[in-house]
């Protein structure tokens, strides 16, 4: 089930004061009469999480000059995934992309399997195109994961004007490793 939780209101629920750019504040979600309600509190007015809170977290009000990156649309992710299918040298990127797509609910993980050699793969289902895909799982260390995430971020974000970034372009050839 999906739930809608409001964005930060930019005002403290206790004092009514507007949060300054870069200011840390706290958000709380509770179940008020059958609907989820979000309240935001300045650090000085934060009483701690209420006993009936479903969730709470610490936030920071963004600065206006901070570049806003927007995630690529699901269709762009799916197209990139298809383009990577025939590029064996980019299998690490395709695997991390598949995990991202599972997290964003573009793919549904059906099962994880191992072949006779012990190689693991994921079977994912995409309701959007009603197709299943086999994705080879790869072992990655922390540095490799960070490098792949950075590459995907560069490929799949849009700039603040809303113009598509490099995600709409063809995938560059793999760099030698």
Phi and psi in degrees as GROMACS dihedral restraints (atoms count N, CA, C in turn):
[ dihedral_restraints ]
;  ai    aj    ak    al  type     phi  dphi    fc
    3     4     5     6     1   -99.0    20    10
    4     5     6     7     1   141.9    20    10
    6     7     8     9     1  -119.8    20    10
    7     8     9    10     1   144.9    20    10
    9    10    11    12     1   -99.8    20    10
   10    11    12    13     1   123.4    20    10
   12    13    14    15     1  -119.5    20    10
   13    14    15    16     1   129.1    20    10
   15    16    17    18     1   -61.7    20    10
   16    17    18    19     1   155.1    20    10
   18    19    20    21     1   -73.9    20    10
   19    20    21    22     1   167.7    20    10
   21    22    23    24     1   -59.1    20    10
   22    23    24    25     1   140.6    20    10
   24    25    26    27     1   -83.4    20    10
   25    26    27    28     1   -10.5    20    10
   27    28    29    30     1    74.6    20    10
   28    29    30    31     1     6.3    20    10
   30    31    32    33     1  -131.8    20    10
   31    32    33    34     1   147.1    20    10
   33    34    35    36     1   -75.2    20    10
   34    35    36    37     1   132.7    20    10
   36    37    38    39     1   -68.4    20    10
   37    38    39    40     1   -26.5    20    10
   39    40    41    42     1   -87.6    20    10
   40    41    42    43     1   -50.8    20    10
   42    43    44    45     1   -95.1    20    10
   43    44    45    46     1   -21.5    20    10
   45    46    47    48     1    80.5    20    10
   46    47    48    49     1    -4.4    20    10
   48    49    50    51     1   -68.6    20    10
   49    50    51    52     1   140.4    20    10
   51    52    53    54     1   -76.6    20    10
   52    53    54    55     1   139.1    20    10
   54    55    56    57     1   -73.1    20    10
   55    56    57    58     1   140.3    20    10
   57    58    59    60     1   -82.6    20    10
   58    59    60    61     1   157.4    20    10
   60    61    62    63     1   -58.8    20    10
   61    62    63    64     1   134.7    20    10
   63    64    65    66     1    81.1    20    10
   64    65    66    67     1    -5.6    20    10
   66    67    68    69     1   -74.0    20    10
   67    68    69    70     1   138.7    20    10
   69    70    71    72     1   -84.8    20    10
   70    71    72    73     1   143.6    20    10
   72    73    74    75     1  -150.2    20    10
   73    74    75    76     1   172.3    20    10
   75    76    77    78     1  -116.2    20    10
   76    77    78    79     1   144.1    20    10
   78    79    80    81     1  -120.8    20    10
   79    80    81    82     1   143.0    20    10
   81    82    83    84     1  -130.9    20    10
   82    83    84    85     1   138.3    20    10
   84    85    86    87     1  -117.1    20    10
   85    86    87    88     1   129.5    20    10
   87    88    89    90     1  -134.8    20    10
   88    89    90    91     1   166.8    20    10
   90    91    92    93     1   -96.9    20    10
   91    92    93    94     1    98.3    20    10
   93    94    95    96     1  -100.9    20    10
   94    95    96    97     1   102.3    20    10
   96    97    98    99     1    61.6    20    10
   97    98    99   100     1    38.4    20    10
   99   100   101   102     1    89.8    20    10
  100   101   102   103     1    -1.5    20    10
  102   103   104   105     1  -128.2    20    10
  103   104   105   106     1   151.4    20    10
  105   106   107   108     1   -80.5    20    10
  106   107   108   109     1   133.3    20    10
  108   109   110   111     1  -127.4    20    10
  109   110   111   112     1   134.8    20    10
  111   112   113   114     1  -106.8    20    10
  112   113   114   115     1   133.8    20    10
  114   115   116   117     1  -123.2    20    10
  115   116   117   118     1   142.7    20    10
  117   118   119   120     1  -119.9    20    10
  118   119   120   121     1   139.5    20    10
  120   121   122   123     1  -131.1    20    10
  121   122   123   124     1   135.5    20    10
  123   124   125   126     1   -65.8    20    10
  124   125   126   127     1   158.7    20    10
  126   127   128   129     1   -59.1    20    10
  127   128   129   130     1   -39.8    20    10
  129   130   131   132     1   -73.1    20    10
  130   131   132   133     1   -22.2    20    10
  132   133   134   135     1  -100.5    20    10
  133   134   135   136     1     2.2    20    10
  135   136   137   138     1   -72.4    20    10
  136   137   138   139     1   115.0    20    10
  138   139   140   141     1   -87.4    20    10
  139   140   141   142     1    -1.0    20    10
  141   142   143   144     1    98.0    20    10
  142   143   144   145     1   165.4    20    10
  144   145   146   147     1   -68.9    20    10
  145   146   147   148     1   135.2    20    10
  147   148   149   150     1   -64.0    20    10
  148   149   150   151     1   152.7    20    10
  150   151   152   153     1   -61.0    20    10
  151   152   153   154     1   -31.2    20    10
  153   154   155   156     1   -94.4    20    10
  154   155   156   157     1    11.3    20    10
  156   157   158   159     1   -67.7    20    10
  157   158   159   160     1   136.6    20    10
  159   160   161   162     1   -80.2    20    10
  160   161   162   163     1   -35.8    20    10
  162   163   164   165     1  -158.7    20    10
  163   164   165   166     1   155.3    20    10
  165   166   167   168     1  -152.0    20    10
  166   167   168   169     1   152.3    20    10
  168   169   170   171     1  -157.9    20    10
  169   170   171   172     1   161.7    20    10
  171   172   173   174     1   -97.4    20    10
  172   173   174   175     1   136.6    20    10
  174   175   176   177     1  -126.2    20    10
  175   176   177   178     1   173.2    20    10
  177   178   179   180     1  -135.9    20    10
  178   179   180   181     1   129.8    20    10
  180   181   182   183     1   -68.7    20    10
  181   182   183   184     1   125.6    20    10
  183   184   185   186     1   -63.6    20    10
  184   185   186   187     1   152.9    20    10
  186   187   188   189     1   -88.9    20    10
  187   188   189   190     1   146.4    20    10
  189   190   191   192     1   -60.5    20    10
  190   191   192   193     1   -34.7    20    10
  192   193   194   195     1   -77.6    20    10
  193   194   195   196     1   -10.9    20    10
  195   196   197   198     1   -66.4    20    10
  196   197   198   199     1   133.3    20    10
  198   199   200   201     1   -69.3    20    10
  199   200   201   202     1   131.3    20    10
  201   202   203   204     1   -94.7    20    10
  202   203   204   205     1   116.5    20    10
  204   205   206   207     1   -98.0    20    10
  205   206   207   208     1   134.0    20    10
  207   208   209   210     1  -112.7    20    10
  208   209   210   211     1   137.6    20    10
  210   211   212   213     1   -64.7    20    10
  211   212   213   214     1   147.7    20    10
  213   214   215   216     1   -65.1    20    10
  214   215   216   217     1   147.2    20    10
  216   217   218   219     1   -62.9    20    10
  217   218   219   220     1   156.8    20    10
  219   220   221   222     1   -55.1    20    10
  220   221   222   223     1   -39.6    20    10
  222   223   224   225     1   -63.3    20    10
  223   224   225   226     1   -36.7    20    10
  225   226   227   228     1   -65.7    20    10
  226   227   228   229     1   -42.2    20    10
  228   229   230   231     1   -61.2    20    10
  229   230   231   232     1   -43.5    20    10
  231   232   233   234     1   -64.5    20    10
  232   233   234   235     1   -42.0    20    10
  234   235   236   237     1   -63.4    20    10
  235   236   237   238     1   -42.1    20    10
  237   238   239   240     1   -62.5    20    10
  238   239   240   241     1   -42.3    20    10
  240   241   242   243     1   -58.6    20    10
  241   242   243   244     1   -44.3    20    10
  243   244   245   246     1   -65.2    20    10
  244   245   246   247     1   -40.1    20    10
  246   247   248   249     1   -63.6    20    10
  247   248   249   250     1   -33.2    20    10
  249   250   251   252     1   -77.9    20    10
  250   251   252   253     1   -11.6    20    10
  252   253   254   255     1   -58.6    20    10
  253   254   255   256     1   -36.5    20    10
  255   256   257   258     1   -98.2    20    10
  256   257   258   259     1    12.5    20    10
  258   259   260   261     1  -114.7    20    10
  259   260   261   262     1    85.6    20    10
  261   262   263   264     1   -55.9    20    10
  262   263   264   265     1   -33.9    20    10
  264   265   266   267     1   -70.5    20    10
  265   266   267   268     1   -10.4    20    10
  267   268   269   270     1  -110.3    20    10
  268   269   270   271     1    20.9    20    10
  270   271   272   273     1   -62.6    20    10
  271   272   273   274     1   -31.0    20    10
  273   274   275   276     1   -64.7    20    10
  274   275   276   277     1   -43.8    20    10
  276   277   278   279     1   -63.3    20    10
  277   278   279   280     1   -42.2    20    10
  279   280   281   282     1   -64.7    20    10
  280   281   282   283     1   -38.5    20    10
  282   283   284   285     1   -64.1    20    10
  283   284   285   286     1   -48.4    20    10
  285   286   287   288     1   -64.5    20    10
  286   287   288   289     1   -38.4    20    10
  288   289   290   291     1   -61.9    20    10
  289   290   291   292     1   -42.0    20    10
  291   292   293   294     1   -61.4    20    10
  292   293   294   295     1   -41.1    20    10
  294   295   296   297     1   -63.6    20    10
  295   296   297   298     1   -40.8    20    10
  297   298   299   300     1   -61.1    20    10
  298   299   300   301     1   -41.6    20    10
  300   301   302   303     1   -69.4    20    10
  301   302   303   304     1   -31.1    20    10
  303   304   305   306     1   -66.8    20    10
  304   305   306   307     1   -44.3    20    10
  306   307   308   309     1   -62.3    20    10
  307   308   309   310     1   -38.5    20    10
  309   310   311   312     1   -83.7    20    10
  310   311   312   313     1     2.5    20    10
  312   313   314   315     1    66.0    20    10
  313   314   315   316     1    28.2    20    10
  315   316   317   318     1   -82.3    20    10
  316   317   318   319     1   -38.0    20    10
  318   319   320   321     1  -111.2    20    10
  319   320   321   322     1   153.6    20    10
  321   322   323   324     1  -118.4    20    10
  322   323   324   325     1   126.3    20    10
  324   325   326   327     1   -72.3    20    10
  325   326   327   328     1   117.9    20    10
  327   328   329   330     1   -89.5    20    10
  328   329   330   331     1   -47.1    20    10
  330   331   332   333     1  -165.5    20    10
  331   332   333   334     1   162.1    20    10
  333   334   335   336     1  -115.5    20    10
  334   335   336   337     1   130.8    20    10
  336   337   338   339     1  -127.2    20    10
  337   338   339   340     1   162.3    20    10
  339   340   341   342     1  -126.9    20    10
  340   341   342   343     1   136.3    20    10
  342   343   344   345     1   -88.5    20    10
  343   344   345   346     1  -176.1    20    10
  345   346   347   348     1   -59.9    20    10
  346   347   348   349     1   -30.0    20    10
  348   349   350   351     1   -80.7    20    10
  349   350   351   352     1   -10.7    20    10
  351   352   353   354     1    94.6    20    10
  352   353   354   355     1     3.9    20    10
  354   355   356   357     1   -72.5    20    10
  355   356   357   358     1   132.5    20    10
  357   358   359   360     1   -93.2    20    10
  358   359   360   361     1   144.8    20    10
  360   361   362   363     1  -144.8    20    10
  361   362   363   364     1   157.7    20    10
  363   364   365   366     1  -106.0    20    10
  364   365   366   367     1   138.8    20    10
  366   367   368   369     1  -106.3    20    10
  367   368   369   370     1   116.0    20    10
  369   370   371   372     1  -117.6    20    10
  370   371   372   373     1   150.9    20    10
  372   373   374   375     1  -118.8    20    10
  373   374   375   376     1   136.8    20    10
  375   376   377   378     1  -113.2    20    10
  376   377   378   379     1   106.6    20    10
  378   379   380   381     1   -62.5    20    10
  379   380   381   382     1   -28.7    20    10
  381   382   383   384     1   -59.5    20    10
  382   383   384   385     1   -45.9    20    10
  384   385   386   387     1  -112.7    20    10
  385   386   387   388     1    11.3    20    10
  387   388   389   390     1    49.7    20    10
  388   389   390   391     1    48.5    20    10
  390   391   392   393     1  -133.4    20    10
  391   392   393   394     1   153.6    20    10
  393   394   395   396     1  -108.7    20    10
  394   395   396   397     1   147.5    20    10
  396   397   398   399     1  -134.1    20    10
  397   398   399   400     1   141.4    20    10
  399   400   401   402     1   -98.5    20    10
  400   401   402   403     1   126.6    20    10
  402   403   404   405     1  -124.1    20    10
  403   404   405   406     1   122.5    20    10
  405   406   407   408     1   -68.2    20    10
  406   407   408   409     1   127.6    20    10
  408   409   410   411     1   -81.6    20    10
  409   410   411   412     1   141.8    20    10
  411   412   413   414     1  -127.8    20    10
  412   413   414   415     1   147.2    20    10
  414   415   416   417     1   -84.6    20    10
  415   416   417   418     1   128.4    20    10
  417   418   419   420     1  -129.8    20    10
  418   419   420   421     1   140.6    20    10
  420   421   422   423     1   -87.6    20    10
  421   422   423   424     1   173.5    20    10
  423   424   425   426     1   -59.1    20    10
  424   425   426   427     1   -39.6    20    10
  426   427   428   429     1   -65.9    20    10
  427   428   429   430     1   -40.7    20    10
  429   430   431   432     1   -65.5    20    10
  430   431   432   433     1   -42.4    20    10
  432   433   434   435     1   -60.4    20    10
  433   434   435   436     1   -45.8    20    10
  435   436   437   438     1   -62.7    20    10
  436   437   438   439     1   -42.8    20    10
  438   439   440   441     1   -63.3    20    10
  439   440   441   442     1   -41.0    20    10
  441   442   443   444     1   -68.8    20    10
  442   443   444   445     1   -41.8    20    10
  444   445   446   447     1   -61.8    20    10
  445   446   447   448     1   -41.1    20    10
  447   448   449   450     1   -63.2    20    10
  448   449   450   451     1   -42.7    20    10
  450   451   452   453     1   -63.4    20    10
  451   452   453   454     1   -45.4    20    10
  453   454   455   456     1   -62.6    20    10
  454   455   456   457     1   -41.1    20    10
  456   457   458   459     1   -60.2    20    10
  457   458   459   460     1   -43.9    20    10
  459   460   461   462     1   -63.7    20    10
  460   461   462   463     1   -38.3    20    10
  462   463   464   465     1   -75.7    20    10
  463   464   465   466     1   -30.0    20    10
  465   466   467   468     1  -114.8    20    10
  466   467   468   469     1    13.4    20    10
  468   469   470   471     1  -107.4    20    10
  469   470   471   472     1   156.2    20    10
  471   472   473   474     1  -107.5    20    10
  472   473   474   475     1   152.0    20    10
  474   475   476   477     1   -81.5    20    10
  475   476   477   478     1   168.6    20    10
  477   478   479   480     1   -59.6    20    10
  478   479   480   481     1   -23.1    20    10
  480   481   482   483     1   -76.4    20    10
  481   482   483   484     1    -9.3    20    10
  483   484   485   486     1    91.9    20    10
  484   485   486   487     1    -4.2    20    10
  486   487   488   489     1   -73.4    20    10
  487   488   489   490     1   137.6    20    10
  489   490   491   492     1   -62.1    20    10
  490   491   492   493     1   141.4    20    10
  492   493   494   495     1   -85.2    20    10
  493   494   495   496     1  -151.9    20    10
  495   496   497   498     1   -65.7    20    10
  496   497   498   499     1    -7.6    20    10
  498   499   500   501     1   -60.9    20    10
  499   500   501   502     1   -27.5    20    10
  501   502   503   504     1   -81.9    20    10
  502   503   504   505     1   -12.0    20    10
  504   505   506   507     1   -85.1    20    10
  505   506   507   508     1   169.3    20    10
  507   508   509   510     1   -66.7    20    10
  508   509   510   511     1   154.1    20    10
  510   511   512   513     1   -72.7    20    10
  511   512   513   514     1   131.3    20    10
  513   514   515   516     1   -68.2    20    10
  514   515   516   517     1   155.3    20    10
  516   517   518   519     1   -63.4    20    10
  517   518   519   520     1   154.0    20    10
  519   520   521   522     1   -65.6    20    10
  520   521   522   523     1   142.3    20    10
  522   523   524   525     1   -84.3    20    10
  523   524   525   526     1   146.1    20    10
  525   526   527   528     1   -61.6    20    10
  526   527   528   529     1   144.3    20    10
